[in-house]
Amino acid sequence: MKLKDIKKFEQQNPQISVNVLGYEGKKIFPLRISEMAEREHDVNLLLLEDKHFVLINDLSRLLSHQMSNLKEKRFFYLRCLNS
């Protein structure tokens, strides 16, 4: 599936919203944030090398390491990745 095809997937699956984050130079950034935020299931994916999607099970765990070395749970806003 390509990044541009995710909107069609969301239209065909009204209970799922898909968010995609990118990774480059040890930085994680939002590539696509779903407009359908109030759905039953939210799926967060990490796009690697513009061709491989990886499921993000725990967004806090992935992004907290970027913020500090503390091992505490943080809650992040997908649009800006601030905690």
N, C-alpha and C positions, 0 to 999 in steps of 0.2 A: 504494500500500500504506500502511496506517496502522500506527502504532507498535504497537498491540495485536495486529496480524496477523502480526508477525514470529515469534512462537513457533510458530504453525501452519506457517509457511514452513520453520522449522528442523526441525520434525517430519517434513515431507514431503521434506526434503533432508538426510539424515543425515550428509553429509560437510561441511556448511557451518554455521558459527556466525556470528551477526550481532550486532555491538555498535553502539550508537547514542550519539553525543555531541550535546549541545546547545550553542548559542551565544547569548549575550546580554550586551550591554554589554562587549564585548571579553574576555569570560570564556568558557572552554570547560569543560563539566562533563558527567559521565556521565548519560545518561537511561536507558539500558538496557544492561546487561552480560549477555551470554549465560551461561546455566547450563551450556551444552555447550562447555566450554573446550578439551577434548581432541579436537577435530575436525581433519580434514585441511586445511580452508580456513577462515581467519578473515577476515571482512569487517567493516571499520570504516566507519561512515557518520556524516556530520554532518547533523543536521536543522536546516534553516533555515526560519524563519517558520512553524513547525509544519505545513509541507506539502511541502517539497522536501528530498529526500535527496541528499547529495553524497558520492561515494566519497572516502575518505581513503587516499591511496596511501602516505604516509609520516607516521605518527603523530608520530615524533620531530621531524620538520621543522615540523609544525603547532604542537606544544606547546612546543618549545624557545624559540620567539620570545616566548612568554608568560613564560618563566622568566628569560631573560637575553639580552643581545645577542651572546653568544658563539656562534660557528658550529661547535659540536661536537655530535656525535651523542649523544643521551641515550636511555635506555630507560625507558619509562613503564609503570606498572601501571595498567591500565584502571579498576580499581575506585575508586582514589583520585586518579589522575593525578599521583602523585608519581614523581620520577625516582630 
